[in-house]
Amino acid sequence: MSKFASPVKAALNRTAFVTGAGQGIGRAIACRLARDGYDVSIADIPPAKEKVEAVIKEIESYGRKAIAVYAGECSEPRPTH
């Protein structure tokens, strides 16, 4: 018997939060976590809404739950100190 726990067994009843999951590495991480048994909360910017919706459908195709959280950019200047 392996001394390492199964990633799927360890993931039961767990949720991951992935930023930038509408594309690229964030998308790959979100989908991998879903395949490993995690439900996934996806965070991205509003212009990525169509891409995020596609990721949610893919995650749901693995039998996992997914939700989107959209965050806007800050309009205030950043400190320079």
Helices and strands as residue ranges (DSSP letters): H 7-11, E 15-19, H 24-35, E 39-44, G 46-48, H 49-61, E 66-70
